[in-house]
Amino acid sequence: MIKKSLIAFAILFLTVSCENNLDGEGGSEVTVDENPSSFKEIGSLTIGGTGAAEISAYDETTKKLFTVNNSSTNKIDVIDLSDPTKPTLITSIDLVRFSGAANSVTTFKGKLAVALESTLNKQDAGKVIVFETSNYAVVKEIIVGALPDMITYSHDGKYILTANEGEPSDDYSKDPDGSVSIIDIASDYTATTLNFASFSSQLASLKTKGFRIASPTNNFAADIEPEYITVSADSKTAWVTLQENNGIAKIDLASKKITDLFPLGYKDYSLAENAIDISDKDGVIAFTPWKLKGMYQPDAISNFSVNNVQYLVTANEGDAREYAAFTDVKRISSSSVVLDPTIFPNAAALKVETSMGRLNINTKMGDTDGDGDFDELVGFGARSFSIWNGATGQLVFDSKNDLDKKANEFGVYDDTRSDDKGVEPEAVYTAKIGSQQILFVGLERADALMIYDISTPTAPTHLQTLKTGDAPEGVLYIPADKSPTKRSLVVVSSEGDGSVKIYQPELK
């Protein structure tokens, strides 16, 4: 009887320990008794200089890490991660032969997919090249939209998706449509490329809610610039950040249709909770409220669910347009930035460099009455991460000024970036660790990774701050069931110094 009871208990224990959880970006995970507040760096590898380590993807079948390296020639560096404490560069996959530069990589069960923009003409159609992870043989070459900036597999492996930014040429003589390509693997890698032209009739309504369209041509479809994609755990829905447009698009993968555009509105920096340091010339780090709005303009996006409600998390980096034929950014101190004297009676004092003068604002917004001066000031980015409802696009939570303040407390806040987006949140990744829903946030200008518990989406809790390489670009979570050590790992790729760092939490 005792022996049978022990066997039954062992079966139950193994069942619970190996139970999969499909919430969040990390996919299915083995339950491991780890402490998500205790990540430590366990391995590091430098693969080059600036631009050498942008985005990484891990293949569990070969225990290899594939990292974009555009520091010299266009290539993907292949790193042996079988021992994460000693990551080793094995070889590189040459991309020059494809006339393309890699922007992003993704893997699924022995296949590596690489997104390449054209090096012949950036406005030409881009490509996706699929390789075998075992021997790097080419499986398929697929044409997608112009400038594929990010690529990802759906969790079920049926689709490869690319966010095609479609940036214009410097003189705007060529401005391809921003688009999203959905590659159907079962249909011999057939690509369906979606643009946003069908939403152009909604422009007036979208603009009132903070959606941004502005260019010499004001061509709606061409002015949309997709940046980053996240796919729901059931592989039915994708969400795409439209960074320059201050919006998020929602896509139904079964029908291959864009179903919604979510304008993200503005952040109010006049509130004490949103106080920021906006001068790099005042000699101090002082968080102060200002009569200023900020577009969220997210870069990376991830998703998770709690109690069957789908949530999105965004890294609100911000981005301006600066081309020879069109520029929408100037400092408040510029003589061409005239502040409305009624709304800003202290305009002269505000334009001083130690006050608001150094801040970059959007010059195509803010003249609400059309008289040629600025009635409101709108900046780029929100210096935060935000949580949104995935069904409605409504804001659930914003981290306010917590990233800047925590970075300052940790000693990594860069005051020389105060006038230009602060710590500059670049990357986000969500994962389930034990019973906790965890968020990783990469801060490009603070060279740091912050970790939050977002199990209660309306009230995230900061857990830890870690030092990274210079200018972290990519944050990748490897769940325990896919990890070479059967322990959770976080990989941070930093394009400033070409470093790849691996972090692991302690056991409870």
WOLINVEN-V886107 format. One record per residue. OMEGA is omega in degrees with one decimal (* if undefined). Layout:
OMEGA
OMEGA
This chain:
179.3
-179.0
178.9
-180.0
178.8
177.9
179.3
179.4
-179.8
178.3
179.1
-178.6
-179.8
179.4
-179.7
-176.6
-176.5
-179.2
-179.4
174.8
-173.5
177.5
166.6
-174.0
-174.7
179.3
-177.3
-176.0
171.8
177.4
179.5
-176.7
-177.5
179.7
-176.6
175.2
-169.0
179.4
176.5
176.3
179.7
-179.4
-179.3
178.4
175.2
-174.6
179.6
179.9
-177.9
179.8
-173.7
-175.9
-176.7
-177.1
178.7
174.2
-176.0
176.3
-175.7
-177.5
-179.6
-177.1
179.8
173.9
-179.4
-172.1
177.2
178.7
177.8
-177.5
177.9
172.4
-179.1
-176.9
171.3
176.4
-179.0
-174.5
174.9
-178.5
-179.6
170.3
-175.3
177.5
-179.5
178.6
-173.5
176.8
-177.4
-175.5
176.4
175.1
-177.8
-179.7
-177.9
-177.8
-179.8
-178.8
-178.7
175.9
-176.5
173.4
-173.4
179.4
176.1
-179.0
172.6
172.5
173.6
177.7
175.9
176.9
-176.0
176.6
-178.4
169.3
-178.9
175.0
176.2
177.1
-173.9
-178.1
176.9
176.9
176.8
-178.8
165.2
176.2
178.4
-179.5
164.8
179.8
-177.7
-175.2
175.7
175.9
179.0
177.9
-175.9
173.6
-172.4
176.4
178.0
-179.3
-176.2
176.3
174.6
-170.7
-179.0
-178.8
176.7
168.4
166.2
-174.5
178.6
177.4
-177.5
-175.6
164.5
-178.5
174.5
171.6
-174.1
-169.2
175.5
-180.0
179.9
169.0
-174.0
-180.0
179.9
175.3
174.4
178.2
-177.5
176.3
166.3
-173.0
173.3
177.3
177.0
-177.8
-179.0
-173.2
-178.9
179.1
178.0
176.2
176.6
-178.7
171.3
-177.5
-175.5
170.2
-170.3
-175.1
-175.8
-179.5
-175.4
179.7
-179.0
-171.2
-177.0
-179.8
179.9
-178.5
179.6
-178.6
173.7
176.9
-169.9
171.8
179.9
177.4
178.1
-177.5
-174.1
176.6
-172.0
-175.3
-179.6
-175.9
176.5
-178.5
177.5
-172.8
-169.1
-175.1
167.6
-176.9
-179.8
-176.8
179.3
177.3
178.7
-173.6
172.9
174.5
-175.1
175.3
175.1
-164.0
-177.8
-177.4
-179.7
-178.7
175.4
175.2
177.8
-174.5
172.5
-173.2
180.0
-179.0
-177.2
-179.7
171.9
-173.7
-175.3
165.9
-179.9
171.4
-169.6
175.6
-172.8
172.7
-177.1
-178.0
175.9
178.5
-177.7
-177.8
179.6
-175.9
-177.4
172.3
-174.6
177.7
174.6
-176.5
-176.9
175.2
179.5
171.5
-175.3
-179.3
-171.4
173.5
179.1
176.0
-168.6
172.4
176.3
170.2
-178.7
175.1
-175.0
171.0
-177.7
178.9
175.8
-179.8
176.9
177.3
175.7
-178.9
176.8
174.0
-178.7
179.4
174.9
174.1
-179.7
172.2
-168.7
-173.1
-174.6
178.5
177.9
174.0
-178.5
179.0
179.4
-176.0
-176.9
176.2
-177.5
-176.0
173.5
175.7
179.9
-179.5
-178.6
-179.7
179.6
176.2
-178.8
-178.5
178.3
-173.9
179.0
-178.2
-179.9
-178.2
178.7
-174.0
-177.2
179.5
-179.0
-176.0
176.1
-175.2
179.4
174.9
-179.4
-169.4
-176.0
-174.8
173.6
178.2
176.3
-176.3
178.6
179.2
172.4
175.7
-171.2
-179.1
173.9
-177.8
173.9
175.4
-175.6
177.0
173.4
-178.4
-176.9
-179.7
-176.7
178.1
-177.2
177.4
-172.1
161.3
179.6
173.7
-176.5
172.4
-175.3
-179.5
-172.9
-175.9
-179.0
179.2
178.5
-177.8
169.7
-175.6
174.8
178.8
-173.2
-178.8
178.4
-176.1
178.7
177.3
178.6
178.5
-178.9
177.4
-177.6
178.2
-177.9
-176.1
179.0
178.2
-177.1
-178.9
-172.2
169.5
171.7
-177.6
176.0
175.9
-172.1
-171.6
171.8
176.9
179.0
-179.8
175.1
176.8
-172.2
180.0
-174.2
172.5
-170.6
176.5
173.4
-178.1
177.4
-176.8
-170.6
-174.8
175.9
-178.0
-174.9
174.4
176.7
-177.0
-179.2
168.6
-178.4
179.6
170.3
-170.9
-179.7
-176.1
177.0
-179.8
178.0
-178.8
-169.8
170.5
-177.8
174.4
178.6
171.2
-177.0
177.4
178.1
-178.1
-176.3
174.6
-176.7
175.5
175.8
-178.0
-173.9
-176.9
177.4
-175.2
177.6
180.0
-173.7
173.2
179.1
178.3
171.0
179.4
178.4
178.3
-174.9
-174.5
-179.4
-178.5
177.0
-178.2
172.2
-177.9
-178.6
-179.0
179.7
178.0
174.4
173.7
177.6
*
